[in-house]
Amino acid sequence: MNNLSLYTTKAVILLDSEGNRILAKYYKPASSSSLQTLKEQKAFEKALFEKTNRANSEIILFDGQVVLYRSAVDVYFYVVGSAEENELLLSSVLNAYYEAVSILLREQIEKRTVLDHYDLVTLALDETIDDGIILEVDPENIVSRVSKRGQDSFESSITDQTLLQAYQTAKERFAGSLFNL
């Protein structure tokens, strides 16, 4: 317990059914980590995939690191942490990110869909983890931050109006703002 840190996650990796990288984010390379170059990262990912693609467990100790993983149709989700890290915390991160992606992709987690909506998948990861620090473990909160539901009510009301109605609304708001000065 002497090494308490907010930096709990070393990496989040998404691989396809052949072990090829779809998305990978490595956070704060530690001095003991040899995953600083792209070549080392790819070798790590390939070895990790070989170890986990036929396994039934959801957690392993691999290369001195705790790895939690989950698979969908042809996409493997991995969360990597140090060997001393709390597995339940990493599991919460993995499940939250997986569920958020599942909601954003309407339950169709497969390689083609992930690639088609790569921006949403990446934004969901950024809302879950920032520089190795866990920000959110509630999938609904992650989805609400990624989706555009929180737009200004004025913008959404204009999109539903005809051009003439939008002009009238803007004119009324402008006139109202002049009277409030």
Beta strands, then each sheet from edge to edge (+ up, - down):
strand 1: 11-16
strand 2: 21-26
strand 3: 59-62
strand 4: 65-71
strand 5: 75-82
strand 6: 129-130
strand 7: 133-134
sheet 1: 2+ 1- 5+ 4- 3+
sheet 2: 6+ 7-
end
